[in-house]
């Protein structure tokens, strides 16, 4: 069966209509070039070229085969480029997840926009997923990279994951605009120890829930939880309705909901991590290239 070298030789002879010029262009001597063309014709069972000492011309089958040979070589080159891009992380697919609260953080759209410019051939598969579910999907191989809000709690899980922290996002206290403290710029959480709070269920938002209880414990009180909301933006609706106060990441301030004010917390550990999580032993060039490009200084 013919090979790509024979196809290149044939196309070159067909374009030059001269074995001498074709051999010079291919940087080989003329005898092996003639031998390869003859071998190609023998494999195909047809004569592709009419040649004399002074003249070379394509036969009718040769004209048809020239088009096919060029298409095959073009496809082979296209495949080579695609494989090279895949090996260096510039093509393929990337499965990326993010938590609900990250949709309000500028890092998500900025990262996606930057990466689309950096590797436009990579197909992004996006999904919304809580942090704990992301860790499970990363370890099972169902997810490549995740925007997460907390470090893994189990040592065995932590050693299998890579975390690239991209922000220590401050936590704010959301409270009704008519609240007596709403005009302040900042507050210690202990100042609202007697107030009711609205939270997401811990099984849905462990990081935010634990942040509230941890900061409150350092101030020697246990927060009174009055209501729950399934989504983080639902907390703001409950705050506006006067159902309680809420701890939210600073990026939620972009949600301009009437009746809600935000105060900066003075408590030193009032922040949430935002990190890119991936499996530590993931060999994918696409993942390695993504992490390298998205975590290096712009």
C-alpha positions, 0 to 999 in steps of 0.5 A, spaced: 500 500 500 502 507 498 505 511 503 505 519 504 512 519 502 509 516 495 504 521 495 508 527 496 513 525 491 507 524 486 504 531 487 511 534 486 512 530 480 505 532 477 506 539 479 513 540 476 512 535 470 519 534 470 523 528 474 529 532 475 526 539 477 522 534 482 528 531 485 531 537 486 525 540 490 525 534 494 532 534 495 533 527 493 536 523 487 532 522 481 533 514 481 529 513 488 524 518 486 522 514 479 522 508 483 517 510 488 513 513 483 513 506 479 511 503 486 505 507 487 503 505 480 504 498 481 500 498 488 494 502 484 494 498 478 494 504 473 499 508 470 499 515 473 504 519 468 506 518 461 514 520 461 519 520 455 526 523 456 523 530 454 516 530 456 512 528 463 505 528 462 499 526 467 494 520 464 487 521 466 487 517 472 493 521 474 489 527 473 484 524 478 489 521 483 492 528 483 486 531 486 485 525 491 493 525 493 492 533 495 486 532 499 489 526 503 496 530 504 492 536 506 488 532 511 494 529 514 497 535 515 491 538 518 491 532 523 498 533 525 497 540 527 491 538 531 495 532 534 500 537 536 495 542 538 492 537 543 499 535 545 500 542 547 493 543 550 491 548 545 485 543 543 480 538 546 475 540 551 475 542 558 470 541 563 469 546 568 465 547 574 463 553 578 459 554 585 453 559 585 456 564 588 462 565 583 457 567 578 457 574 582 465 574 582 469 578 576 474 572 576 469 567 573 467 572 566 474 574 566 478 567 566 473 565 561 474 571 556 481 570 557 482 563 556 477 563 550 482 568 547 488 564 549 485 557 546 480 558 542 480 551 539 478 548 546 471 546 547 469 549 554 464 544 558 461 549 563 456 546 569 454 549 576 456 545 582 457 546 589 464 545 592 463 538 595 460 536 589 466 539 585 471 535 589 468 528 588 467 529 580 475 531 580 477 525 584 472 521 579 475 524 573 468 527 571 471 534 572 477 537 570 477 544 573 473 547 578 472 554 581 471 552 589 470 556 595 474 552 600 480 547 601 478 539 602 477 537 609 480 530 608 487 529 608 486 523 603 482 528 599 487 534 599 493 530 597 490 528 591 488 535 589 491 541 586 489 548 589 491 555 586 488 560 590 486 566 586 482 570 591 481 571 599 474 575 598 472 579 604 465 577 607 460 582 608 454 583 613 448 584 609 442 587 613 436 591 611 437 598 609 433 601 615 437 597 620 440 602 626 447 599 624 446 600 616 449 607 616 456 604 618 462 602 614 464 596 618 462 592 624 465 587 628 460 580 628 459 581 635 455 587 635 450 583 632 450 577 636 443 578 638 440 578 631 437 573 627 440 570 621 438 567 614 443 562 611 443 557 606 443 549 609 450 547 610 449 541 606 448 546 600 453 551 602 458 549 608 463 554 607 459 560 608 455 556 613 461 554 617 464 561 616 458 564 620 459 559 626 466 560 626 467 567 626 461 567 631 464 562 636 470 567 636 466 572 639 463 567 644 456 567 641 452 562 637 448 565 631 440 565 631 438 562 625 431 564 623 430 562 616 434 558 610 434 560 603 436 554 597 440 559 593 445 565 595 441 570 592 435 568 596 438 570 602 438 577 600 431 577 599 430 574 606 434 580 608 430 585 604 424 582 607 427 583 614 427 576 616 434 577 618 442 578 617 446 574 612 454 573 611 455 574 604 461 574 599 463 581 597 462 580 590 454 579 592 455 587 593 454 587 585 447 585 586 443 591 587 437 589 591 432 595 594 432 594 601 439 591 602 445 594 605 452 591 606 457 592 611 465 590 611 466 586 617 472 587 622 473 580 624 480 578 621 478 571 618 472 574 615 473 572 608 472 566 603 477 563 599 476 562 591 481 557 588 482 553 582 481 546 583 484 540 579 486 533 580 494 533 582 495 527 577 491 529 571 496 528 565 491 532 560 495 537 556 489 542 556 488 542 564 496 543 565 495 549 559 489 552 562 492 552 569 499 555 567 495 560 563 490 562 568 494 563 574 500 566 571 501 574 572 497 578 567 
